[in-house]
Amino acid sequence: MNRWTRLTAIAALGGMMALNLSGCAGPQVQDYAQEQPRLDLRQYFNGPVRAHGVFTDRQGRVVKRFVVDMQATWQGNQGTLDERFTYSDGTKQQRVWHLTDHGQGRYSGRADDVVGEASGEAAGNALRWGYTLALPVDGRVWHVQFDDWMFLVDDKTMINKAVMSKFGIRLGEVTLSFTRL
């Protein structure tokens, strides 16, 4: 086989692999567009909400358990979500999100420990939320990415699963169950 034939074969194989990978690209928020009940963030996160969650490491071991008490309010398309975390080791943390509803299922948000701006898209009963969090670890701050999925189960219950990664390497997962109070 001459050099050009080998290069053409390699290019064709690469193209087939790219097509196969794109077909396996994981769920998109639009995959849930017909699911009910429909998630409206402004309605769900309006008033008091409590969440119970766990952080699991790469091996699936529970590293931390926590409870989050939230108070959410909206004025027009601007929302505030005040989260107060209590961890199983007794430590406490607060994160205040400033949210914007851009319409048509598009959201953005900022918080003090979020690097840049979070962006989200909702369809049907699902929301996909992506952001980079400045996470303190052993005296250093790591910038870790969150791929956060929320699914509305009923008018009071929402399940949240987030994958945390750095440089594309999965570090662990956060799983939460939200309840409107």
C-alpha positions in Angstrom: 0.0 0.0 0.0 1.5 3.3 -1.0 1.7 6.3 1.3 -1.3 8.2 -0.1 -3.5 5.1 0.1 -2.5 4.6 3.7 -3.2 8.3 4.5 -6.6 8.1 2.8 -7.5 5.0 4.7 -6.5 6.6 8.0 -8.5 9.7 7.2 -11.5 7.6 6.3 -11.2 5.6 9.5 -10.9 8.8 11.5 -14.0 10.1 9.9 -16.0 6.9 10.7 -14.7 7.1 14.3 -15.9 10.8 14.6 -19.3 9.8 13.3 -19.6 6.9 15.7 -18.5 9.1 18.6 -20.9 11.9 17.8 -23.7 9.3 17.8 -22.7 8.4 21.4 -22.4 12.0 22.5 -24.8 11.6 25.5 -28.1 13.1 26.2 -29.1 16.6 25.2 -31.6 18.7 27.2 -34.0 18.7 24.1 -34.2 14.9 24.5 -36.6 15.7 27.5 -38.7 18.3 25.8 -41.9 16.2 25.9 -41.4 15.0 29.5 -43.9 16.2 32.2 -44.3 17.9 34.5 -42.6 20.8 32.8 -39.8 22.4 34.8 -40.2 26.2 35.3 -37.2 27.3 37.5 -39.0 30.6 38.4 -41.9 28.6 39.8 -39.9 25.7 41.4 -37.2 27.9 43.0 -39.6 30.4 44.6 -39.8 30.3 48.3 -38.2 27.7 50.7 -36.6 24.5 49.3 -34.5 21.9 51.1 -32.1 19.4 49.5 -30.3 16.3 50.8 -27.2 15.2 49.0 -24.0 13.2 48.8 -20.7 13.7 47.1 -19.2 10.5 45.8 -15.6 10.1 44.6 -14.5 8.4 41.3 -14.9 4.9 42.9 -18.4 5.7 44.0 -17.6 6.0 47.7 -19.6 8.6 49.6 -17.1 11.3 50.8 -19.6 13.9 52.1 -23.2 14.1 53.0 -25.0 17.4 53.3 -28.3 19.3 53.7 -29.0 22.5 51.9 -31.6 25.0 53.0 -32.5 27.4 50.3 -34.6 30.6 50.0 -35.4 31.7 46.5 -37.0 34.9 45.2 -37.7 36.4 41.8 -38.3 39.9 40.6 -39.1 39.9 36.9 -36.5 37.8 35.1 -33.9 38.2 38.0 -33.7 35.6 40.7 -31.8 35.0 43.9 -31.1 31.6 45.3 -29.6 31.7 48.8 -28.1 28.2 49.6 -27.0 27.3 53.1 -25.1 24.0 53.3 -24.5 21.9 56.4 -22.1 19.1 55.9 -21.9 15.8 57.8 -18.6 16.9 59.4 -20.3 20.0 60.9 -18.9 22.6 58.5 -21.2 25.2 56.9 -21.1 27.1 53.7 -23.2 29.7 51.9 -23.6 30.3 48.2 -25.8 33.0 46.8 -26.8 32.5 43.1 -27.9 35.5 41.1 -30.0 34.0 38.2 -31.3 35.5 35.0 -34.1 34.0 32.9 -33.3 34.8 29.3 -36.5 33.2 28.1 -37.1 30.1 25.9 -35.5 27.9 28.5 -32.2 29.7 28.7 -30.7 30.7 32.1 -27.5 32.2 33.4 -26.1 32.6 36.9 -23.3 34.0 39.0 -22.1 33.3 42.5 -19.0 34.3 44.4 -17.3 31.0 44.1 -18.3 30.4 40.5 -15.7 31.3 37.9 -17.3 33.4 35.2 -20.9 32.7 34.4 -23.0 29.5 34.7 -25.3 28.7 31.8 -28.3 26.5 31.7 -30.9 25.2 29.3 -34.3 23.7 30.2 -36.7 21.6 28.2 -39.6 19.5 29.4 -38.9 18.3 33.0 -35.1 18.8 32.7 -32.4 21.5 33.2 -28.8 21.1 32.2 -26.6 23.6 34.1 -22.8 24.0 33.4 -20.3 26.0 35.4 -16.8 26.2 36.8 -16.5 26.2 40.6 -13.5 27.5 42.6 -13.3 24.7 45.1 -10.9 24.9 48.1 -9.0 21.6 48.5 -6.2 21.1 51.1 -5.3 24.8 51.2 -5.4 25.3 47.4 -8.2 26.4 45.1 -9.1 24.1 42.2 -11.3 25.2 39.3 -13.5 22.3 38.6 -16.3 21.9 36.0 -19.8 20.8 36.8 -22.1 19.2 34.3 -25.3 19.5 36.4 -28.6 17.8 35.4 -31.9 18.4 37.2 -35.1 16.5 36.6 -38.5 17.6 38.0 -40.3 14.5 39.4 -43.5 16.2 40.6 -44.5 19.7 41.8 -42.5 19.3 45.1 -39.6 17.0 44.2 -36.6 17.4 41.9 -33.6 15.1 41.5 -30.1 16.6 40.7 -27.1 14.7 39.4 -23.9 16.5 38.7 -20.5 15.3 37.4 -17.5 17.1 38.6 -14.3 17.1 36.5 -11.0 18.8 36.0 -9.1 18.7 32.6 -11.9 16.4 31.4 -11.1 13.8 34.1 -14.1 12.8 36.2 -13.4 13.5 39.9 -16.8 12.5 41.3 -20.5 13.1 41.4 -23.0 15.1 43.5 -26.5 13.7 43.9 -29.3 15.7 45.5 -33.0 15.4 46.1 -34.8 18.8 46.3 -38.1 19.3 48.1 -40.2 22.4 48.0 -41.4 23.3 51.5 
